[in-house]
Amino acid sequence: MNLPVLLSASIRKETVAEIVEWIGADQKRFAQLFLLFSKGERRVVQRAAWPMSYCVIRYPELITPHYGKIIRLLNDPAQPAAVKRNILRLMDQSPEVPKKFHGPVMDNCFRILEDPEETIAARAFAIGILSRMTDVYPEILPELKTAVAFVLPNASPGVRSRALKVLKKK
């Protein structure tokens, strides 16, 4: 499969499924996709983000050697919304974030949640990640409840649903 050519054109759900199937649990194939995601031309980066997140959701171990890089990408304000959204999706839907990255992930998620300019999906995924992290760090629950209560009045249905679940947590 020629990923650079495939990702240089418009991408559809069927194409994403083909890429995910082709990569499977193969770290070398995933590394090809990750290289395009992290260093490709802007359009290719955005298009690679979608299949990359679904590869990681299916095979979470694929992202392990790249976790430091995705944290740096998440911190980069120049990254397109698609990059942030898909990084947050894979963190939200993966079994767990490696422990050594908990601090930077929580910092990023609180920043994203509290930024009214962030996309709805990014904010919803940030709430999901932080909510799961309260199981490990119960001391962040009061701060998370305060943050979601602040965004709740103007929240979209997706953000509202996740925010209300957090407010019910004990």
Number of C-alpha atoms within 10 A of each C-alpha: 10 8 14 15 9 16 22 15 11 10 16 10 10 9 14 21 15 13 24 23 13 14 21 16 17 11 16 11 17 22 17 14 24 23 13 22 24 20 10 18 13 15 14 22 23 23 24 29 24 24 26 26 24 20 26 23 19 16 18 19 15 22 23 11 10 14 16 14 13 18 17 10 17 24 16 11 9 8 15 15 16 18 25 25 24 23 23 28 23 25 23 21 18 19 13 14 19 11 9 10 12 16 10 14 23 17 13 18 23 19 16 22 26 16 12 13 9 15 15 18 19 23 30 26 27 27 28 22 24 24 24 16 19 17 11 11 12 12 11 15 19 14 11 20 19 12 17 24 16 14 18 17 9 10 18 14 12 13 23 18 13 19 25 14 14 22 16 8 11 8
